[in-house]
Amino acid sequence: MNNKRNGLFRNSLFYIVIFLSLIGIIYFFSNGQSNSQSKELQSSEFVSQLKSNKIKDFSVQPNNGVYKITGDYRKAQKVSSNSGGFGLVSKSTTSVKSFTTIMLDSDSQVAQVARLAEKNNIKMNTKAEESSGFWIQILLYALPLVMIIFFFYMMMGQAGQGGGGNNRVMNFGKSKVKPADKKANKVRFSDVAGAEEEKQELVEVVEFLKDPRKFVSLGARIPAGVLLEGPPGTGKTLLAKAVAGEAGVPFYSISGSDFVEMFVGVGASRVRDLFEQAKKSAPAIIFIDEIDAVGRKRGSGMGGGHDEREQTLNQLLVELDGFTGSEGVIVIAATNRSDVLDPALLRPGRFDRKILVGSPDVKGREAILKVHAKNKPLADDVDLKVLAQTTPGFVGADLENLLNEAALVAARRDKKKIDATDIDEAEDRVIAGPAKRDRVISPKERNMVAYHEAGHTIAGLVLSDSRIVRKVTIVPRGRAGGYAIMLPREDQFLMTKKELTEQIVGLLGGRTAEEIVFGTQSTGASNDFEQATQLARAMVTQYGMSAKLGNIQYEGPAMQQQEYGVRPYSEATATAIDDEVRRIMNEAHQQVYEIIQAHREQHKLIAEKLLQYETLNEKQILSLFNTGEMPDETGASEFPSEKAATFEQSKKELERQDAAKQGEDKQEPASTVAATPESADTDSATSEPATSAASADSVTPTSQADAADSESDHKA
């Protein structure tokens, strides 16, 4: 009840109503003082009534440069007036005994009135000017200004804390952070998988806070700060939540952007207030998420050395390691842009410990999948270890999204458990989006896409001993008209020159197949060339894999700090780099041309089967390549709702399935369990697994998922 009452008084509408009410009251008292027993006269009418001796007495009072006259009649006068409401107007007659009028401050007119009063023996009184009229005028002019100031006061009080909690005016300098509720945070280190070394480093920090004597006895000092750095989605914020759950000490969580404000000096003030709160409850932990919002290198802003962000950073540097110090307060920060942070922020004494939270390996991915699969019913054919092996480059957020998509697919298919086909479909969705089976594609373009993807497949089968052709499809998804997926046999952290060259050869297989079979070139290979060119340029400029240019790095993260448009090498070197990239691409094109020419029959067979089945998995591809025949497959059931061309057809199919299921429940309730197609496989058009290369960079590429027909997508 108290909260509702406070919310009412904080509501701007309440103050607007009060303001309008005050204006109405003032207007009533200033202009509505006449009552029903008084009549307003014009000055000429007043003079004529004096002449006709209808007035008994009157008083004259100066009022703002005119004379206000009030008086009484000798006999009551009848006055007709219009009255009514709700659009109805009626005439009424009333009797009045008094009158009011206004007369100009004119000597001649005053003399005339005095002469007529004396002639008719009418009492004439004079009154001093009232001061209340002056104050009413002041009130009418001043009150709106006062109300505007009052509204500004209330709005500033709310904005000082972003509308949350404290309404004190100009309260910008107070930080918005509060200690985390220990009971509300259920995350523990046991909930964080795939980051064992990172957890160990943070467990040490928590132990220091709980029992500092064990460390102090050996002369160790508590770390001032811990920086969690790594790609997005690797679990940096989750690790911080686990620290909060395990620490048992006050935990203050805030984002780097919360310090930034439009008013200069507010960010620095909030930093001071944050550390003051933490010091009062020390030992304590402060977690700053996305610290690169305020921790970027100084001197690069538009405002020189005096902009708001740099003042905030300066105050943060002082609080971390200044004259006062922050004893008993540990700062944990997270960022995925550690390369842009100010060097003064990263030095020992401020952030003593830097923990890289990288992409998990196959063991870590399996552990992460087990954590996210706890509340999901999985069928017996789902092997999380195999799934971890087929998802290289996936981080924790990707794996969580993969299982969530699989659960959604299983629910759409009206299943009770998530089986392997659901996870395969979810992988396809994560890689390239939902299938666009309703897209109209001409037979010519479909034929070209099939031979294009078959070219990638032949190149991958012939060349790469360390990589496996996992899947190839011509089903349009997202911007891709089709794609081929080649995965490493195991996690790779290093890539040799031979492996990088083979990847380029595989990427050029689609365009080369088009040239051989159709004697033309299409725009579908644009994504292939983009990836291949990036790899070739990285080999020359970053990895020193060119005999002509030597073991020199010409481009890379360290070179990006140069002034925009300025290259750290000469024009002759730039020309040599272009020549080397062109040489690598031309040699790869020639090599894949020879491979496809030597395997024309197998290339044609795979393309024809793609046109027939739309999707081929690893087992089918190897069987076609080695024996020329499709492997024996057990009968597969399709999900009609997924093959339907329109939304209406899909909806009708789902309704039909629901009706059929309800009918089975009524007729044979004991046999419904055996009738549900939980373990049924879909056909090759929709059921084959896929793995993503979205997380892989040019250093450790993990798969090839190319947009084989991106231009045809636009045409379609």
VONURO-443521 format. One line per 4 residues: number of its first residue (from 1); their letters; for each residue x, y, z of C-alpha. Coordinates in steps of 0.001 Angstrom, whole numbers, plus 500000, padded with zeros to 6 digits. Example, Ala and Ser with C-alpha at 12.3 -4.5 7.8 and 13.67 -1.06 7.14 Angstrom:
BEGIN
1> AS> 512300 495500 507800; 513670 498940 507140;
END
This chain:
BEGIN
1> MNNK> 500000 500000 500000; 502830 502366 500819; 504489 501634 497534; 501310 502519 495662;
5> RNGL> 500981 505778 497572; 504575 506728 496883; 504113 505848 493236; 501123 508202 493080;
9> FRNS> 503122 511159 494379; 505984 510364 492017; 503622 510382 489082; 503898 513472 486905;
13> LFYI> 500141 513387 486229; 499464 514037 489897; 501492 517250 489830; 499814 518392 486624;
17> VIFL> 496377 518032 488272; 497530 520024 491297; 498904 522744 489029; 495649 523090 487075;
21> SLIG> 493626 523149 490299; 495692 526021 491701; 495279 528009 488480; 491517 527486 488624;
25> IIYF> 491290 528609 492247; 493288 531758 491562; 491204 532545 488493; 488022 532078 490495;
29> FSNG> 489094 534410 493277; 490466 537050 490931; 487697 537115 488342; 484740 535399 489961;
33> QSNS> 484173 537662 492928; 480887 538981 491561; 477863 537100 492819; 474332 536756 491645;
37> QSKE> 473198 539898 493578; 475544 542245 491671; 475310 543667 488174; 478201 544868 486046;
41> LQSS> 477505 548208 484360; 479235 550180 481668; 480451 553634 482671; 477908 555389 480397;
45> EFVS> 475057 553346 481894; 476271 554253 485366; 476177 557956 484512; 472660 557682 483064;
49> QLKS> 471423 555890 486225; 472938 558672 488317; 470984 561199 486288; 467741 559234 486740;
53> NKIK> 468353 558982 490514; 468187 555148 490623; 471339 554813 492735; 471234 555001 496511;
57> DFSV> 474962 555244 497244; 478295 554184 495764; 482009 553953 496596; 484983 554866 494430;
61> QPNN> 488284 552944 494774; 491459 553341 492647; 492581 550068 491086; 495592 549866 488699;
65> GVYK> 495006 553219 486922; 491196 553102 486849; 488423 553639 489354; 486422 550656 490550;
69> ITGD> 482895 551724 491575; 480540 549585 493682; 477163 550662 494938; 473503 549896 495747;
73> YRKA> 470255 550687 493980; 467325 552456 495646; 465066 549705 494322; 465935 546199 493114;
77> QKVS> 466549 546065 489375; 465431 543212 487125; 468179 541699 484951; 467727 539056 482220;
81> SNSG> 470541 536566 481675; 471282 533438 479626; 471850 530231 481559; 471904 526489 480921;
85> GFGL> 474184 523544 480451; 474903 520536 478241; 474119 522580 475145; 470695 523869 476420;
89> VSKS> 470377 527675 476706; 467442 529389 478528; 466670 532994 479490; 466002 533888 483134;
93> TTSV> 465178 537113 485013; 466759 537919 488374; 466690 540902 490746; 469878 542648 491793;
97> KSFT> 470375 545299 494466; 474029 546223 493834; 476256 547003 490886; 479894 547343 489879;
101> TIML> 481521 549339 487121; 484857 550630 485944; 485527 554309 485210; 488589 555816 483604;
105> DSDS> 490901 558043 485610; 489614 561241 483968; 489203 564499 485891; 486244 565609 483797;
109> QVAQ> 484414 562315 484250; 485098 562247 487985; 483839 565827 488290; 480666 564940 486371;
113> VARL> 479956 561954 488643; 480547 564047 491772; 478260 566820 490472; 475419 564361 489694;
117> AEKN> 475753 562705 493089; 475580 566020 494882; 472615 567127 492773; 470566 563968 493575;
121> NIKM> 471724 563752 497166; 473507 560386 496572; 476082 559270 499099; 479545 559031 497556;
125> NTKA> 482403 557379 499439; 486084 556975 498527; 488367 554036 499420; 492149 553594 499323;
129> EESS> 493653 551348 496693; 493897 547707 497857; 497243 545931 497745; 495636 542486 497242;
133> GFWI> 495158 543092 493525; 498874 543629 493105; 499682 540379 494870; 497149 538486 492810;
137> QILL> 498827 539731 489640; 502213 538730 490972; 500820 535315 491835; 499357 534830 488370;
141> YALP> 502674 535596 486727; 504973 533902 489241; 503047 530713 489921; 503615 529122 486457;
145> LVMI> 507337 529805 486778; 507388 528292 490250; 505526 525214 489006; 507942 524767 486095;
149> IFFF> 510886 524913 488497; 509114 522412 490739; 508519 519981 487857; 512152 520303 486805;
153> YMMM> 513161 519562 490397; 511082 516381 490504; 512230 515150 487081; 515881 515751 487892;
157> GQAG> 515433 513891 491139; 514119 510854 489267; 516694 511066 486472; 519524 511258 488985;
161> QGGG> 519215 507528 489521; 517818 506591 486131; 514285 506598 487540; 515122 503979 490120;
165> GNNR> 514741 504446 493825; 516296 507731 494905; 514613 510984 493850; 517084 513522 495194;
169> VMNF> 517738 516291 492737; 521060 516270 490859; 521837 512841 492281; 523833 511859 489178;
173> GKSK> 527082 511351 491021; 525797 508390 493011; 526514 504994 491534; 523588 502739 490682;
177> VKPA> 525130 499656 492185; 523877 497711 495184; 525276 494575 496823; 524042 491450 495087;
181> DKKA> 521502 489363 496949; 523251 486178 498021; 520002 484219 498129; 518893 485318 494662;
185> NKVR> 522147 484223 492977; 522052 480439 492569; 525088 480171 490234; 528046 478217 491623;
189> FSDV> 531341 477029 490171; 529761 473620 489620; 527436 475274 487075; 530388 476542 485016;
193> AGAE> 531792 473864 482728; 534618 473864 480221; 536770 476410 482094; 538596 474435 484771;
197> EEKQ> 541789 476522 484825; 539814 479770 484860; 537725 478524 487782; 540860 477586 489719;
201> ELVE> 542243 481097 489374; 539005 482599 490665; 538635 480041 493460; 541963 481312 494768;
205> VVEF> 540571 484844 494877; 537492 483675 496772; 539650 481768 499258; 541761 484863 499824;
209> LKDP> 538648 486826 500752; 537384 484094 503062; 540701 483244 504769; 543401 485835 504015;
213> RKFV> 545709 484608 506820; 546805 481563 504810; 548174 483866 502101; 549349 486763 504242;
217> SLGA> 551489 484421 506348; 553512 483708 503214; 553867 487392 502329; 551296 487316 499511;
221> RIPA> 549102 490338 498883; 545578 490225 497638; 545247 490915 493884; 543838 494347 493185;
225> GVLL> 542027 493277 490043; 541253 490311 487814; 540568 490857 484103; 538488 488248 482262;
229> EGPP> 539113 488526 478530; 537989 486395 475642; 535558 486115 472739; 531850 486765 473251;
233> GTGK> 529830 483908 474677; 532659 482089 476456; 531213 482570 479958; 532988 485589 481434;
237> TLLA> 529891 487020 483102; 528853 483535 484228; 532208 483114 485973; 531685 486422 487764;
241> KAVA> 528232 485278 488911; 529795 482075 490203; 532337 484111 492170; 529462 486110 493673;
245> GEAG> 527679 482903 494634; 530759 481306 496173; 532386 484298 497824; 529998 484977 500673;
249> VPFY> 531097 488635 500666; 529313 491738 499331; 529356 491654 495542; 528803 494859 493564;
253> SISG> 527945 494417 489879; 527868 497285 487389; 528324 497795 483648; 530966 500024 482149;
257> SDFV> 528314 502038 480330; 526632 502923 483660; 529482 505320 484386; 528993 507271 481180;
261> EMFV> 526651 510258 481370; 525976 513392 479359; 527243 515599 482188; 530995 515944 482552;
265> GVGA> 532330 514638 485858; 529412 512338 486622; 531302 509151 485683; 534243 510003 487934;
269> SRVR> 531856 510790 490783; 530104 507449 490341; 533433 505615 490418; 534306 507325 493703;
273> DLFE> 530925 506496 495186; 531177 502854 494061; 534528 502302 495721; 533429 504151 498852;
277> QAKK> 530502 501774 499226; 532737 498764 498648; 535372 499955 501145; 532731 500367 503870;
281> SAPA> 531773 496695 503520; 535268 495299 502780; 536213 492602 502030; 534093 492972 498901;
285> IIFI> 534117 492272 495170; 533308 494769 492413; 532403 493331 488995; 532551 495712 486003;
289> DEID> 531090 494178 482849; 532238 495506 479442; 534974 497642 480958; 536119 498722 477482;
293> AVGR> 533215 501227 477551; 535297 503409 479901; 538752 501821 479707; 539766 502668 476142;
297> KRGS> 543142 504247 475488; 543309 507911 476401; 543993 510588 473843; 541840 509041 471121;
301> GMGG> 538582 510826 471994; 537181 513860 470247; 537438 515932 473410; 541198 515591 473862;
305> GHDE> 542234 514836 477428; 539211 516409 479100; 536248 514430 477824; 533944 512593 480165;
309> REQT> 535199 509069 479386; 538821 509932 480101; 537949 511587 483406; 536074 508433 484379;
313> LNQL> 539070 506286 483418; 541463 508516 485363; 539335 508173 488485; 539158 504401 488006;
317> LVEL> 542953 504218 487749; 543319 506188 490976; 540832 504014 492844; 542489 500795 491677;
321> DGFT> 545995 501808 492706; 546431 505334 494014; 547623 506979 497210; 544569 505872 499177;
325> GSEG> 544421 502318 497874; 541457 499959 497973; 542354 497487 500700; 540048 494493 500842;
329> VIVI> 538314 495326 497542; 538895 493118 494488; 537808 494341 491073; 536799 491732 488496;
333> AATN> 536314 493097 484977; 535172 491421 481765; 535818 492468 478167; 536174 490995 474701;
337> RSDV> 538233 493978 473495; 541319 493861 475675; 543407 495200 472769; 541793 498657 473075;
341> LDPA> 542238 499020 476847; 544572 501655 478233; 548015 500257 479162; 547856 501986 482552;
345> LLRP> 544772 499939 483362; 546472 496635 482560; 549668 497047 484539; 550337 494940 487671;
349> GRFD> 548978 496637 490749; 545722 497413 489020; 544784 494273 487123; 547356 491843 488482;
353> RKIL> 545763 488776 486976; 544572 488426 483413; 542527 485305 482701; 541869 484328 479101;
357> VGSP> 538449 482699 478804; 538801 481154 475358; 536767 478783 473234; 536402 475364 474904;
361> DVKG> 538075 472259 473542; 536208 469032 472829; 536311 468005 476483; 535038 471388 477590;
365> REAI> 532260 471353 474993; 531070 467989 476245; 530979 469280 479820; 529073 472402 478726;
369> LKVH> 526551 470285 476813; 525977 468149 479923; 525227 471256 481986; 522717 472623 479477;
373> AKNK> 521124 469193 478905; 520197 468680 482575; 516606 469867 482154; 516114 468474 478633;
377> PLAD> 514898 464901 478003; 517270 463338 475463; 516607 460201 473454; 518985 457251 473550;
381> DVDL> 520447 458046 470119; 521838 461406 471319; 525526 461157 472231; 526826 464396 473716;
385> KVLA> 530421 463266 473219; 529868 462879 469467; 528011 466182 469386; 530979 467865 471074;
389> QTTP> 533318 466417 468450; 531174 467748 465601; 530936 471305 466947; 534490 472709 466807;
393> GFVG> 534646 476459 467307; 531385 476570 469305; 531492 478530 472563; 529232 478095 475561;
397> ADLE> 526542 480452 474284; 526477 478634 470913; 526084 475242 472560; 523278 476476 474814;
401> NLLN> 521515 477941 471801; 522002 474691 469871; 520267 472585 472537; 517522 475168 472919;
405> EAAL> 516854 475129 469175; 516794 471320 469283; 514164 471463 472030; 512081 473861 469943;
409> VAAR> 512368 471600 466904; 511300 468561 468957; 508304 470475 470315; 507362 471515 466788;
413> RDKK> 507530 467862 465755; 505298 466896 468694; 507865 464702 470429; 508384 463865 474082;
417> KIDA> 512163 463627 473827; 514916 465301 471814; 516500 462851 469411; 519447 463038 466991;
421> TDID> 517351 464279 464064; 516180 467248 466110; 519770 468168 466976; 520783 467795 463313;
425> EAED> 518041 470205 462256; 519016 472583 465067; 522629 472572 463838; 521447 473527 460368;
429> RVIA> 519383 476352 461811; 522299 477642 463880; 524621 477583 460860; 522486 479164 458165;
433> GPAK> 518967 479693 459464; 515738 477840 458697; 515319 476023 455418; 513552 477919 452649;
437> RDRV> 511756 475031 450966; 509074 477277 449529; 511589 479269 447483; 511071 479025 443728;
441> ISPK> 514368 478031 442059; 514672 477423 438340; 515922 473975 437228; 518981 475608 435632;
445> ERNM> 520073 477310 438852; 519310 474216 440931; 521432 472125 438589; 524288 474623 438810;
449> VAYH> 524140 474686 442616; 524295 470871 442730; 527437 470688 440578; 528920 473631 442515;
453> EAGH> 528546 471843 445864; 529691 468570 444362; 532898 470363 443324; 533557 471347 446957;
457> TIAG> 532863 467767 448015; 535257 466143 445515; 538052 468563 446434; 537553 467853 450147;
461> LVLS> 537490 464066 449648; 540618 463941 447493; 542850 466446 449265; 542265 466689 452962;
465> DSRI> 543427 463786 455074; 542892 465748 458286; 539402 466996 457437; 536126 465146 456930;
469> VRKV> 533393 466062 454468; 530527 465941 456916; 527573 467137 454895; 526589 468713 451603;
473> TIVP> 523170 470136 450748; 521431 472248 448123; 518535 473206 450401; 518485 477039 450551;
477> RGRA> 519092 478415 454030; 519540 482089 454798; 521623 483699 452057; 523150 480407 450964;
481> GGYA> 521666 478415 448113; 523639 475429 449413; 526724 474621 451432; 529295 471940 452117;
485> IMLP> 530678 471293 455594; 534197 469968 456166; 535357 469449 459736; 538758 468646 461243;
489> REDQ> 539104 465201 462723; 540093 466800 466032; 540511 470257 467514; 543282 472210 465826;
493> FLMT> 545117 475124 467389; 547839 475268 464743; 547453 475227 460962; 550236 474234 458607;
497> KKEL> 550879 475805 455224; 549706 472600 453530; 546404 472612 455411; 545740 476289 454648;
501> TEQI> 546503 475697 450969; 544135 472719 450875; 541385 474830 452403; 541823 477389 449636;
505> VGLL> 541710 474606 447043; 538485 473291 448574; 536899 476740 448570; 537641 477165 444864;
509> GGRT> 536138 473785 443985; 532657 475175 443386; 533628 477860 440862; 535995 475469 439069;
513> AEEI> 533229 472861 438748; 530973 475461 437140; 533679 476291 434605; 534298 472629 433753;
517> VFGT> 530667 471484 433517; 528843 474589 432250; 531714 476583 430761; 530601 479688 432642;
521> QSTG> 531028 481531 435915; 528263 482498 438351; 528026 484909 441265; 527330 482057 443676;
525> ASND> 531035 481719 444484; 531341 485197 446005; 531514 483905 449563; 534019 481238 448508;
529> FEQA> 536353 483865 447091; 535953 486057 450154; 537106 483276 452493; 539838 482047 450141;
533> TQLA> 541263 485530 449614; 541335 486168 453363; 543249 482935 453926; 545723 483638 451115;
537> RAMV> 546335 487192 452313; 546808 486012 455896; 549362 483449 454708; 551371 486225 453027;
541> TQYG> 550983 489170 455432; 550566 487550 458862; 552012 484036 458897; 555165 484558 456810;
545> MSAK> 554314 481690 454433; 555655 483392 451308; 559177 482673 450103; 559197 485912 448098;
549> LGNI> 558299 488251 450988; 560011 486305 453764; 559195 485852 457448; 557837 489344 458010;
553> QYEG> 554424 490364 459336; 552955 493167 457291; 549431 493167 458711; 547828 492078 461956;
557> PAMQ> 546308 493366 465192; 549450 495343 466081; 549371 497078 462704; 545749 498186 463116;
561> QQEY> 546766 500892 465550; 548343 502874 462729; 546639 505994 461470; 543706 505231 459201;
565> GVRP> 544756 504871 455572; 548494 504669 456357; 550190 501349 455524; 553347 500283 457366;
569> YSEA> 554997 499205 454098; 555898 500693 450739; 554002 500637 447463; 556476 498095 446074;
573> TATA> 555755 495767 448987; 552004 496243 448492; 552394 495225 444860; 554455 492190 445877;
577> IDDE> 551755 491180 448407; 549079 491399 445725; 551211 489320 443363; 551756 486609 445980;
581> VRRI> 548056 486432 446869; 547212 486151 443178; 549834 483406 442721; 548420 481335 445621;
585> MNEA> 544865 481674 444289; 545895 480768 440715; 547849 477697 441847; 544921 476542 443973;
589> HQQV> 542556 477011 441035; 544798 474947 438775; 545123 472207 441381; 541364 471848 441954;
593> YEII> 540806 471935 438174; 543016 468861 437794; 541298 467099 440715; 537786 467550 439314;
597> QAHR> 538879 466564 435801; 540365 463362 437204; 537130 462494 439059; 534476 463621 436579;
601> EQHK> 532346 460481 436979; 532247 460700 440774; 531585 464447 440569; 528642 463877 438245;
605> LIAE> 527242 461079 440414; 527311 463164 443599; 525665 466108 441807; 522887 463847 440462;
609> KLLQ> 522224 462390 443908; 522112 465913 445333; 519451 466831 442802; 517528 463719 443832;
613> YETL> 517946 463771 447634; 518905 467459 448215; 521109 466499 451200; 523886 463912 451568;
617> NEKQ> 525580 462960 454816; 529087 461665 455413; 528168 457991 455010; 526333 458585 451748;
621> ILSL> 529110 460776 450312; 531835 458204 451049; 529720 455393 449619; 529094 457290 446385;
625> FNTG> 532757 458246 446074; 534130 454757 446733; 531448 452409 445337; 529255 454633 443191;
629> EMPD> 526127 453498 445015; 523963 454884 447808; 524162 452956 451092; 521193 450910 452258;
633> ETGA> 518939 453092 454406; 516142 452017 456650; 512695 453425 455959; 512538 457007 457042;
637> SEFP> 509454 458993 457952; 509120 462618 456998; 507526 465426 458935; 504875 466761 456535;
641> SEKA> 504578 470016 458436; 508187 470799 457535; 507822 469928 453858; 504642 471969 453476;
645> ATFE> 504986 474860 451079; 502985 477481 452976; 502188 478414 456545; 498529 477449 456092;
649> QSKK> 499507 473951 454956; 501864 473555 457895; 499153 474658 460301; 496600 472264 458824;
653> ELER> 499107 469407 458997; 499818 470075 462677; 496082 470252 463418; 495596 466954 461603;
657> QDAA> 498351 465350 463661; 496836 466653 466910; 493397 465353 465940; 494827 461961 465006;
661> KQGE> 496738 461773 468260; 493664 462633 470327; 491709 459965 468456; 494401 457388 469217;
665> DKQE> 494396 458415 472879; 490652 457788 473094; 490721 454477 471216; 493995 452847 472322;
669> PAST> 495561 454674 475260; 497957 451798 475927; 499507 451834 472456; 500156 455541 472069;
673> VAAT> 503638 455301 473535; 504756 452862 470905; 503112 454895 468182; 504953 458145 468796;
677> PESA> 507804 458570 466282; 510378 459616 468841; 513231 457653 467323; 512201 457831 463694;
681> DTDS> 514730 459316 461333; 513775 461892 458771; 514910 461483 455186; 518106 462921 453848;
685> ATSE> 516458 466167 452844; 516037 467364 456419; 517754 465051 458839; 521451 465365 458193;
689> PATS> 523695 466960 460802; 525621 470147 460233; 528230 472064 462113; 529030 475720 462200;
693> AASA> 532077 477609 461095; 530709 480898 462328; 533061 481014 465289; 536218 480101 463415;
697> DSVT> 538641 482745 462266; 541244 482578 459545; 543890 481250 461935; 542056 478091 462948;
701> PTSQ> 539256 477620 460454; 537062 474697 461377; 534743 474175 458448; 533674 475363 455034;
705> ADAA> 530084 476575 454829; 529893 478606 451663; 527070 480519 450072; 527091 478598 446832;
709> DSES> 524212 480409 445257; 523947 483765 446968; 523091 485580 443774; 520359 483146 442884;
713> DHKA> 518836 483867 446278; 518339 487479 445260; 516893 486441 441920; 514500 484030 443530;
END
